[in-house]
Structures are given as structure tokens and as C-alpha cells.
Amino acid sequence: MSFKLVLSLLIVVIAGIFIVQNTTVVEIRFLFWAVSMSRALLIVVLLATGAALAWLLQGYLFLRRRQ
């Protein structure tokens, strides 16, 4: 197995353990908007958002270097 794959799996396992241990409900407020959700769900949403942004940025930089 490659180093990147092992490191990625390790990060996913650690994130999974962290999420399972943080299942309490929290309230999130932003300006006039408020929502209550599980802390674990919030963490999953933030991790997915960060991964999507990193993937998009990598694609953008790849296309930019290619031109």
C-alpha cells in the first residue's frame, strides 16, 4: 500500500472515532440564522466541505499550470 493511502485511512479512522465521541446537540448561529444539530453531523459536514474545497482547488491549480 502507498503511504498516502495508509495516511488517508488513518485520518478517516481518527475522524470517525472523534465523531462518535461527540454526539451531543449544539446550536449554531450565523447572523440571523440558527440551527441545532448533532456535533457529529456538524463535523462530518465540515470535513466533507473541506475535502470538496481541497479537491476543487487542486483541480483549478492543475488546469492553471497546464495552460
PDB file with SEQRES, HELIX, SHEET and CRYST1 records, atoms N, CA, C and O in Angstrom:
SEQRES   1 A   67  MET SER PHE LYS LEU VAL LEU SER LEU LEU ILE VAL VAL          
SEQRES   2 A   67  ILE ALA GLY ILE PHE ILE VAL GLN ASN THR THR VAL VAL          
SEQRES   3 A   67  GLU ILE ARG PHE LEU PHE TRP ALA VAL SER MET SER ARG          
SEQRES   4 A   67  ALA LEU LEU ILE VAL VAL LEU LEU ALA THR GLY ALA ALA          
SEQRES   5 A   67  LEU ALA TRP LEU LEU GLN GLY TYR LEU PHE LEU ARG ARG          
SEQRES   6 A   67  ARG GLN                                                      
HELIX    1 AA1 PHE A    3  VAL A   20  1                                  18    
HELIX    2 AA2 ARG A   39  ARG A   66  1                                  28    
SHEET    1 AA1 2 VAL A  25  PHE A  30  0                                        
SHEET    2 AA1 2 TRP A  33  SER A  38 -1                                        
CRYST1    1.000    1.000    1.000  90.00  90.00  90.00 P 1           1          
ATOM      1  N   MET A   1       0.832  -1.191   0.000  1.00  0.00           N  
ATOM      2  CA  MET A   1       0.000   0.000   0.000  1.00  0.00           C  
ATOM      3  C   MET A   1       0.875   1.252   0.000  1.00  0.00           C  
ATOM      4  O   MET A   1       1.982   1.270   0.538  1.00  0.00           O  
ATOM      5  N   SER A   2       0.342   2.278  -0.614  1.00  0.00           N  
ATOM      6  CA  SER A   2       1.108   3.513  -0.663  1.00  0.00           C  
ATOM      7  C   SER A   2       0.983   4.282   0.652  1.00  0.00           C  
ATOM      8  O   SER A   2       0.038   4.094   1.418  1.00  0.00           O  
ATOM      9  N   PHE A   3       1.937   5.128   0.882  1.00  0.00           N  
ATOM     10  CA  PHE A   3       1.964   5.925   2.107  1.00  0.00           C  
ATOM     11  C   PHE A   3       0.749   6.838   2.200  1.00  0.00           C  
ATOM     12  O   PHE A   3       0.166   6.996   3.273  1.00  0.00           O  
ATOM     13  N   LYS A   4       0.366   7.443   1.069  1.00  0.00           N  
ATOM     14  CA  LYS A   4      -0.785   8.358   1.069  1.00  0.00           C  
ATOM     15  C   LYS A   4      -2.074   7.629   1.423  1.00  0.00           C  
ATOM     16  O   LYS A   4      -2.912   8.173   2.142  1.00  0.00           O  
ATOM     17  N   LEU A   5      -2.245   6.404   0.928  1.00  0.00           N  
ATOM     18  CA  LEU A   5      -3.447   5.633   1.229  1.00  0.00           C  
ATOM     19  C   LEU A   5      -3.508   5.275   2.707  1.00  0.00           C  
ATOM     20  O   LEU A   5      -4.563   5.397   3.329  1.00  0.00           O  
ATOM     21  N   VAL A   6      -2.403   4.841   3.269  1.00  0.00           N  
ATOM     22  CA  VAL A   6      -2.357   4.489   4.693  1.00  0.00           C  
ATOM     23  C   VAL A   6      -2.624   5.722   5.550  1.00  0.00           C  
ATOM     24  O   VAL A   6      -3.373   5.651   6.525  1.00  0.00           O  
ATOM     25  N   LEU A   7      -2.020   6.844   5.194  1.00  0.00           N  
ATOM     26  CA  LEU A   7      -2.235   8.080   5.937  1.00  0.00           C  
ATOM     27  C   LEU A   7      -3.691   8.533   5.841  1.00  0.00           C  
ATOM     28  O   LEU A   7      -4.267   8.979   6.833  1.00  0.00           O  
ATOM     29  N   SER A   8      -4.285   8.425   4.663  1.00  0.00           N  
ATOM     30  CA  SER A   8      -5.686   8.799   4.484  1.00  0.00           C  
ATOM     31  C   SER A   8      -6.599   7.909   5.324  1.00  0.00           C  
ATOM     32  O   SER A   8      -7.519   8.405   5.974  1.00  0.00           O  
ATOM     33  N   LEU A   9      -6.351   6.605   5.317  1.00  0.00           N  
ATOM     34  CA  LEU A   9      -7.163   5.688   6.123  1.00  0.00           C  
ATOM     35  C   LEU A   9      -7.007   5.982   7.614  1.00  0.00           C  
ATOM     36  O   LEU A   9      -7.984   5.912   8.360  1.00  0.00           O  
ATOM     37  N   LEU A  10      -5.814   6.303   8.050  1.00  0.00           N  
ATOM     38  CA  LEU A  10      -5.587   6.637   9.449  1.00  0.00           C  
ATOM     39  C   LEU A  10      -6.352   7.895   9.840  1.00  0.00           C  
ATOM     40  O   LEU A  10      -6.952   7.945  10.914  1.00  0.00           O  
ATOM     41  N   ILE A  11      -6.338   8.899   8.990  1.00  0.00           N  
ATOM     42  CA  ILE A  11      -7.075  10.136   9.267  1.00  0.00           C  
ATOM     43  C   ILE A  11      -8.573   9.868   9.316  1.00  0.00           C  
ATOM     44  O   ILE A  11      -9.269  10.419  10.169  1.00  0.00           O  
ATOM     45  N   VAL A  12      -9.077   9.033   8.419  1.00  0.00           N  
ATOM     46  CA  VAL A  12     -10.505   8.704   8.411  1.00  0.00           C  
ATOM     47  C   VAL A  12     -10.896   7.965   9.685  1.00  0.00           C  
ATOM     48  O   VAL A  12     -11.953   8.238  10.254  1.00  0.00           O  
ATOM     49  N   VAL A  13     -10.070   7.042  10.137  1.00  0.00           N  
ATOM     50  CA  VAL A  13     -10.362   6.297  11.368  1.00  0.00           C  
ATOM     51  C   VAL A  13     -10.352   7.226  12.573  1.00  0.00           C  
ATOM     52  O   VAL A  13     -11.244   7.152  13.418  1.00  0.00           O  
ATOM     53  N   ILE A  14      -9.367   8.090  12.661  1.00  0.00           N  
ATOM     54  CA  ILE A  14      -9.291   9.037  13.781  1.00  0.00           C  
ATOM     55  C   ILE A  14     -10.479   9.989  13.751  1.00  0.00           C  
ATOM     56  O   ILE A  14     -11.066  10.279  14.793  1.00  0.00           O  
ATOM     57  N   ALA A  15     -10.836  10.475  12.572  1.00  0.00           N  
ATOM     58  CA  ALA A  15     -12.004  11.358  12.448  1.00  0.00           C  
ATOM     59  C   ALA A  15     -13.271  10.619  12.843  1.00  0.00           C  
ATOM     60  O   ALA A  15     -14.142  11.194  13.496  1.00  0.00           O  
ATOM     61  N   GLY A  16     -13.387   9.366  12.460  1.00  0.00           N  
ATOM     62  CA  GLY A  16     -14.565   8.561  12.833  1.00  0.00           C  
ATOM     63  C   GLY A  16     -14.682   8.388  14.336  1.00  0.00           C  
ATOM     64  O   GLY A  16     -15.775   8.518  14.887  1.00  0.00           O  
ATOM     65  N   ILE A  17     -13.592   8.102  15.000  1.00  0.00           N  
ATOM     66  CA  ILE A  17     -13.600   7.961  16.465  1.00  0.00           C  
ATOM     67  C   ILE A  17     -13.981   9.285  17.117  1.00  0.00           C  
ATOM     68  O   ILE A  17     -14.765   9.309  18.066  1.00  0.00           O  
ATOM     69  N   PHE A  18     -13.434  10.378  16.615  1.00  0.00           N  
ATOM     70  CA  PHE A  18     -13.753  11.703  17.150  1.00  0.00           C  
ATOM     71  C   PHE A  18     -15.236  12.023  16.979  1.00  0.00           C  
ATOM     72  O   PHE A  18     -15.865  12.573  17.882  1.00  0.00           O  
ATOM     73  N   ILE A  19     -15.783  11.680  15.832  1.00  0.00           N  
ATOM     74  CA  ILE A  19     -17.198  11.951  15.557  1.00  0.00           C  
ATOM     75  C   ILE A  19     -18.100  11.133  16.472  1.00  0.00           C  
ATOM     76  O   ILE A  19     -19.075  11.660  17.008  1.00  0.00           O  
ATOM     77  N   VAL A  20     -17.793   9.867  16.656  1.00  0.00           N  
ATOM     78  CA  VAL A  20     -18.617   9.003  17.507  1.00  0.00           C  
ATOM     79  C   VAL A  20     -18.625   9.497  18.951  1.00  0.00           C  
ATOM     80  O   VAL A  20     -19.628   9.338  19.647  1.00  0.00           O  
ATOM     81  N   GLN A  21     -17.541  10.087  19.406  1.00  0.00           N  
ATOM     82  CA  GLN A  21     -17.459  10.559  20.781  1.00  0.00           C  
ATOM     83  C   GLN A  21     -18.124  11.912  20.983  1.00  0.00           C  
ATOM     84  O   GLN A  21     -18.268  12.356  22.122  1.00  0.00           O  
ATOM     85  N   ASN A  22     -18.534  12.583  19.905  1.00  0.00           N  
ATOM     86  CA  ASN A  22     -19.118  13.923  20.011  1.00  0.00           C  
ATOM     87  C   ASN A  22     -20.521  13.947  19.407  1.00  0.00           C  
ATOM     88  O   ASN A  22     -20.733  14.526  18.341  1.00  0.00           O  
ATOM     89  N   THR A  23     -21.469  13.324  20.084  1.00  0.00           N  
ATOM     90  CA  THR A  23     -22.824  13.211  19.543  1.00  0.00           C  
ATOM     91  C   THR A  23     -23.814  14.169  20.199  1.00  0.00           C  
ATOM     92  O   THR A  23     -25.011  14.073  19.926  1.00  0.00           O  
ATOM     93  N   THR A  24     -23.374  15.071  21.036  1.00  0.00           N  
ATOM     94  CA  THR A  24     -24.294  15.998  21.688  1.00  0.00           C  
ATOM     95  C   THR A  24     -24.845  17.010  20.680  1.00  0.00           C  
ATOM     96  O   THR A  24     -24.230  17.268  19.645  1.00  0.00           O  
ATOM     97  N   VAL A  25     -26.001  17.573  20.993  1.00  0.00           N  
ATOM     98  CA  VAL A  25     -26.635  18.557  20.120  1.00  0.00           C  
ATOM     99  C   VAL A  25     -26.086  19.946  20.443  1.00  0.00           C  
ATOM    100  O   VAL A  25     -25.996  20.337  21.607  1.00  0.00           O  
ATOM    101  N   VAL A  26     -25.723  20.676  19.400  1.00  0.00           N  
ATOM    102  CA  VAL A  26     -25.204  22.036  19.554  1.00  0.00           C  
ATOM    103  C   VAL A  26     -26.038  22.971  18.697  1.00  0.00           C  
ATOM    104  O   VAL A  26     -26.640  22.552  17.708  1.00  0.00           O  
ATOM    105  N   GLU A  27     -26.069  24.238  19.080  1.00  0.00           N  
ATOM    106  CA  GLU A  27     -26.765  25.252  18.297  1.00  0.00           C  
ATOM    107  C   GLU A  27     -25.727  26.118  17.597  1.00  0.00           C  
ATOM    108  O   GLU A  27     -24.771  26.595  18.210  1.00  0.00           O  
ATOM    109  N   ILE A  28     -25.936  26.304  16.320  1.00  0.00           N  
ATOM    110  CA  ILE A  28     -25.031  27.110  15.514  1.00  0.00           C  
ATOM    111  C   ILE A  28     -25.782  28.353  15.081  1.00  0.00           C  
ATOM    112  O   ILE A  28     -26.887  28.266  14.547  1.00  0.00           O  
ATOM    113  N   ARG A  29     -25.181  29.509  15.312  1.00  0.00           N  
ATOM    114  CA  ARG A  29     -25.796  30.781  14.930  1.00  0.00           C  
ATOM    115  C   ARG A  29     -24.870  31.518  13.977  1.00  0.00           C  
ATOM    116  O   ARG A  29     -23.659  31.600  14.182  1.00  0.00           O  
ATOM    117  N   PHE A  30     -25.489  32.054  12.921  1.00  0.00           N  
ATOM    118  CA  PHE A  30     -24.756  32.880  11.967  1.00  0.00           C  
ATOM    119  C   PHE A  30     -25.690  33.995  11.531  1.00  0.00           C  
ATOM    120  O   PHE A  30     -26.686  33.758  10.848  1.00  0.00           O  
ATOM    121  N   LEU A  31     -25.357  35.212  11.933  1.00  0.00           N  
ATOM    122  CA  LEU A  31     -26.191  36.393  11.687  1.00  0.00           C  
ATOM    123  C   LEU A  31     -27.604  36.146  12.207  1.00  0.00           C  
ATOM    124  O   LEU A  31     -27.789  36.004  13.416  1.00  0.00           O  
ATOM    125  N   PHE A  32     -28.604  36.092  11.331  1.00  0.00           N  
ATOM    126  CA  PHE A  32     -29.987  35.894  11.778  1.00  0.00           C  
ATOM    127  C   PHE A  32     -30.417  34.434  11.670  1.00  0.00           C  
ATOM    128  O   PHE A  32     -31.579  34.124  11.932  1.00  0.00           O  
ATOM    129  N   TRP A  33     -29.530  33.546  11.298  1.00  0.00           N  
ATOM    130  CA  TRP A  33     -29.842  32.157  11.051  1.00  0.00           C  
ATOM    131  C   TRP A  33     -29.329  31.307  12.205  1.00  0.00           C  
ATOM    132  O   TRP A  33     -28.202  31.504  12.660  1.00  0.00           O  
ATOM    133  N   ALA A  34     -30.139  30.366  12.685  1.00  0.00           N  
ATOM    134  CA  ALA A  34     -29.722  29.468  13.769  1.00  0.00           C  
ATOM    135  C   ALA A  34     -30.238  28.060  13.472  1.00  0.00           C  
ATOM    136  O   ALA A  34     -31.346  27.882  12.967  1.00  0.00           O  
ATOM    137  N   VAL A  35     -29.427  27.085  13.789  1.00  0.00           N  
ATOM    138  CA  VAL A  35     -29.816  25.687  13.584  1.00  0.00           C  
ATOM    139  C   VAL A  35     -29.219  24.838  14.704  1.00  0.00           C  
ATOM    140  O   VAL A  35     -28.107  25.094  15.166  1.00  0.00           O  
ATOM    141  N   SER A  36     -29.968  23.831  15.130  1.00  0.00           N  
ATOM    142  CA  SER A  36     -29.471  22.874  16.119  1.00  0.00           C  
ATOM    143  C   SER A  36     -29.216  21.557  15.409  1.00  0.00           C  
ATOM    144  O   SER A  36     -30.065  21.062  14.668  1.00  0.00           O  
ATOM    145  N   MET A  37     -28.051  21.003  15.641  1.00  0.00           N  
ATOM    146  CA  MET A  37     -27.711  19.725  15.019  1.00  0.00           C  
ATOM    147  C   MET A  37     -26.716  18.980  15.889  1.00  0.00           C  
ATOM    148  O   MET A  37     -26.103  19.552  16.791  1.00  0.00           O  
ATOM    149  N   SER A  38     -26.570  17.724  15.611  1.00  0.00           N  
ATOM    150  CA  SER A  38     -25.597  16.898  16.314  1.00  0.00           C  
ATOM    151  C   SER A  38     -24.190  17.404  16.002  1.00  0.00           C  
ATOM    152  O   SER A  38     -23.886  17.775  14.868  1.00  0.00           O  
ATOM    153  N   ARG A  39     -23.357  17.413  17.006  1.00  0.00           N  
ATOM    154  CA  ARG A  39     -21.972  17.842  16.799  1.00  0.00           C  
ATOM    155  C   ARG A  39     -21.269  16.914  15.804  1.00  0.00           C  
ATOM    156  O   ARG A  39     -20.431  17.359  15.019  1.00  0.00           O  
ATOM    157  N   ALA A  40     -21.615  15.622  15.840  1.00  0.00           N  
ATOM    158  CA  ALA A  40     -21.019  14.669  14.904  1.00  0.00           C  
ATOM    159  C   ALA A  40     -21.407  15.016  13.466  1.00  0.00           C  
ATOM    160  O   ALA A  40     -20.564  14.959  12.572  1.00  0.00           O  
ATOM    161  N   LEU A  41     -22.669  15.375  13.234  1.00  0.00           N  
ATOM    162  CA  LEU A  41     -23.110  15.767  11.902  1.00  0.00           C  
ATOM    163  C   LEU A  41     -22.402  17.032  11.442  1.00  0.00           C  
ATOM    164  O   LEU A  41     -22.017  17.142  10.278  1.00  0.00           O  
ATOM    165  N   LEU A  42     -22.228  17.980  12.345  1.00  0.00           N  
ATOM    166  CA  LEU A  42     -21.511  19.211  12.022  1.00  0.00           C  
ATOM    167  C   LEU A  42     -20.075  18.906  11.601  1.00  0.00           C  
ATOM    168  O   LEU A  42     -19.573  19.483  10.637  1.00  0.00           O  
ATOM    169  N   ILE A  43     -19.424  18.011  12.311  1.00  0.00           N  
ATOM    170  CA  ILE A  43     -18.044  17.646  11.989  1.00  0.00           C  
ATOM    171  C   ILE A  43     -17.977  16.975  10.620  1.00  0.00           C  
ATOM    172  O   ILE A  43     -17.077  17.265   9.831  1.00  0.00           O  
ATOM    173  N   VAL A  44     -18.920  16.084  10.334  1.00  0.00           N  
ATOM    174  CA  VAL A  44     -18.945  15.410   9.036  1.00  0.00           C  
ATOM    175  C   VAL A  44     -19.148  16.423   7.913  1.00  0.00           C  
ATOM    176  O   VAL A  44     -18.474  16.358   6.885  1.00  0.00           O  
ATOM    177  N   VAL A  45     -20.074  17.358   8.108  1.00  0.00           N  
ATOM    178  CA  VAL A  45     -20.335  18.381   7.097  1.00  0.00           C  
ATOM    179  C   VAL A  45     -19.086  19.237   6.872  1.00  0.00           C  
ATOM    180  O   VAL A  45     -18.736  19.528   5.729  1.00  0.00           O  
ATOM    181  N   LEU A  46     -18.421  19.637   7.938  1.00  0.00           N  
ATOM    182  CA  LEU A  46     -17.217  20.453   7.796  1.00  0.00           C  
ATOM    183  C   LEU A  46     -16.075  19.680   7.131  1.00  0.00           C  
ATOM    184  O   LEU A  46     -15.353  20.244   6.309  1.00  0.00           O  
ATOM    185  N   LEU A  47     -15.901  18.407   7.471  1.00  0.00           N  
ATOM    186  CA  LEU A  47     -14.873  17.593   6.824  1.00  0.00           C  
ATOM    187  C   LEU A  47     -15.164  17.423   5.333  1.00  0.00           C  
ATOM    188  O   LEU A  47     -14.258  17.523   4.505  1.00  0.00           O  
ATOM    189  N   ALA A  48     -16.417  17.167   4.997  1.00  0.00           N  
ATOM    190  CA  ALA A  48     -16.787  16.999   3.587  1.00  0.00           C  
ATOM    191  C   ALA A  48     -16.604  18.304   2.818  1.00  0.00           C  
ATOM    192  O   ALA A  48     -16.153  18.291   1.673  1.00  0.00           O  
ATOM    193  N   THR A  49     -16.949  19.425   3.439  1.00  0.00           N  
ATOM    194  CA  THR A  49     -16.769  20.724   2.798  1.00  0.00           C  
ATOM    195  C   THR A  49     -15.288  21.005   2.559  1.00  0.00           C  
ATOM    196  O   THR A  49     -14.908  21.470   1.485  1.00  0.00           O  
ATOM    197  N   GLY A  50     -14.470  20.728   3.537  1.00  0.00           N  
ATOM    198  CA  GLY A  50     -13.033  20.932   3.387  1.00  0.00           C  
ATOM    199  C   GLY A  50     -12.436  20.034   2.315  1.00  0.00           C  
ATOM    200  O   GLY A  50     -11.590  20.477   1.537  1.00  0.00           O  
ATOM    201  N   ALA A  51     -12.867  18.777   2.264  1.00  0.00           N  
ATOM    202  CA  ALA A  51     -12.360  17.857   1.238  1.00  0.00           C  
ATOM    203  C   ALA A  51     -12.800  18.316  -0.151  1.00  0.00           C  
ATOM    204  O   ALA A  51     -12.015  18.264  -1.098  1.00  0.00           O  
ATOM    205  N   ALA A  52     -14.038  18.760  -0.276  1.00  0.00           N  
ATOM    206  CA  ALA A  52     -14.532  19.229  -1.576  1.00  0.00           C  
ATOM    207  C   ALA A  52     -13.779  20.480  -2.020  1.00  0.00           C  
ATOM    208  O   ALA A  52     -13.413  20.599  -3.190  1.00  0.00           O  
ATOM    209  N   LEU A  53     -13.546  21.403  -1.104  1.00  0.00           N  
ATOM    210  CA  LEU A  53     -12.801  22.617  -1.455  1.00  0.00           C  
ATOM    211  C   LEU A  53     -11.361  22.290  -1.851  1.00  0.00           C  
ATOM    212  O   LEU A  53     -10.831  22.879  -2.793  1.00  0.00           O  
ATOM    213  N   ALA A  54     -10.732  21.366  -1.149  1.00  0.00           N  
ATOM    214  CA  ALA A  54      -9.363  20.967  -1.489  1.00  0.00           C  
ATOM    215  C   ALA A  54      -9.323  20.310  -2.865  1.00  0.00           C  
ATOM    216  O   ALA A  54      -8.407  20.563  -3.647  1.00  0.00           O  
ATOM    217  N   TRP A  55     -10.313  19.467  -3.163  1.00  0.00           N  
ATOM    218  CA  TRP A  55     -10.376  18.801  -4.464  1.00  0.00           C  
ATOM    219  C   TRP A  55     -10.569  19.819  -5.584  1.00  0.00           C  
ATOM    220  O   TRP A  55      -9.911  19.735  -6.621  1.00  0.00           O  
ATOM    221  N   LEU A  56     -11.474  20.784  -5.377  1.00  0.00           N  
ATOM    222  CA  LEU A  56     -11.702  21.817  -6.380  1.00  0.00           C  
ATOM    223  C   LEU A  56     -10.472  22.701  -6.577  1.00  0.00           C  
ATOM    224  O   LEU A  56     -10.134  23.042  -7.711  1.00  0.00           O  
ATOM    225  N   LEU A  57      -9.811  23.068  -5.504  1.00  0.00           N  
ATOM    226  CA  LEU A  57      -8.606  23.889  -5.598  1.00  0.00           C  
ATOM    227  C   LEU A  57      -7.490  23.148  -6.323  1.00  0.00           C  
ATOM    228  O   LEU A  57      -6.774  23.733  -7.135  1.00  0.00           O  
ATOM    229  N   GLN A  58      -7.346  21.871  -6.031  1.00  0.00           N  
ATOM    230  CA  GLN A  58      -6.326  21.071  -6.701  1.00  0.00           C  
ATOM    231  C   GLN A  58      -6.610  21.008  -8.203  1.00  0.00           C  
ATOM    232  O   GLN A  58      -5.691  21.142  -9.011  1.00  0.00           O  
ATOM    233  N   GLY A  59      -7.865  20.807  -8.580  1.00  0.00           N  
ATOM    234  CA  GLY A  59      -8.222  20.771  -9.994  1.00  0.00           C  
ATOM    235  C   GLY A  59      -7.976  22.101 -10.673  1.00  0.00           C  
ATOM    236  O   GLY A  59      -7.481  22.149 -11.799  1.00  0.00           O  
ATOM    237  N   TYR A  60      -8.319  23.178  -9.994  1.00  0.00           N  
ATOM    238  CA  TYR A  60      -8.095  24.517 -10.541  1.00  0.00           C  
ATOM    239  C   TYR A  60      -6.601  24.777 -10.754  1.00  0.00           C  
ATOM    240  O   TYR A  60      -6.193  25.271 -11.805  1.00  0.00           O  
ATOM    241  N   LEU A  61      -5.800  24.444  -9.757  1.00  0.00           N  
ATOM    242  CA  LEU A  61      -4.358  24.665  -9.877  1.00  0.00           C  
ATOM    243  C   LEU A  61      -3.739  23.777 -10.957  1.00  0.00           C  
ATOM    244  O   LEU A  61      -2.813  24.198 -11.650  1.00  0.00           O  
ATOM    245  N   PHE A  62      -4.240  22.563 -11.100  1.00  0.00           N  
ATOM    246  CA  PHE A  62      -3.745  21.667 -12.144  1.00  0.00           C  
ATOM    247  C   PHE A  62      -4.041  22.245 -13.523  1.00  0.00           C  
ATOM    248  O   PHE A  62      -3.173  22.253 -14.395  1.00  0.00           O  
ATOM    249  N   LEU A  63      -5.261  22.725 -13.720  1.00  0.00           N  
ATOM    250  CA  LEU A  63      -5.625  23.310 -15.016  1.00  0.00           C  
ATOM    251  C   LEU A  63      -4.838  24.579 -15.289  1.00  0.00           C  
ATOM    252  O   LEU A  63      -4.451  24.838 -16.429  1.00  0.00           O  
ATOM    253  N   ARG A  64      -4.601  25.363 -14.265  1.00  0.00           N  
ATOM    254  CA  ARG A  64      -3.865  26.610 -14.422  1.00  0.00           C  
ATOM    255  C   ARG A  64      -2.400  26.356 -14.811  1.00  0.00           C  
ATOM    256  O   ARG A  64      -1.842  27.071 -15.644  1.00  0.00           O  
ATOM    257  N   ARG A  65      -1.792  25.348 -14.209  1.00  0.00           N  
ATOM    258  CA  ARG A  65      -0.401  25.005 -14.543  1.00  0.00           C  
ATOM    259  C   ARG A  65      -0.293  24.440 -15.953  1.00  0.00           C  
ATOM    260  O   ARG A  65       0.715  24.626 -16.634  1.00  0.00           O  
ATOM    261  N   ARG A  66      -1.335  23.752 -16.377  1.00  0.00           N  
ATOM    262  CA  ARG A  66      -1.333  23.120 -17.688  1.00  0.00           C  
ATOM    263  C   ARG A  66      -1.380  24.149 -18.814  1.00  0.00           C  
ATOM    264  O   ARG A  66      -0.863  23.897 -19.902  1.00  0.00           O  
ATOM    265  N   GLN A  67      -1.982  25.284 -18.570  1.00  0.00           N  
ATOM    266  CA  GLN A  67      -2.124  26.303 -19.609  1.00  0.00           C  
ATOM    267  C   GLN A  67      -0.905  27.092 -19.753  1.00  0.00           C  
ATOM    268  O   GLN A  67      -0.851  27.997 -20.586  1.00  0.00           O  
TER     269      GLN A  67                                                      
END                                                                             
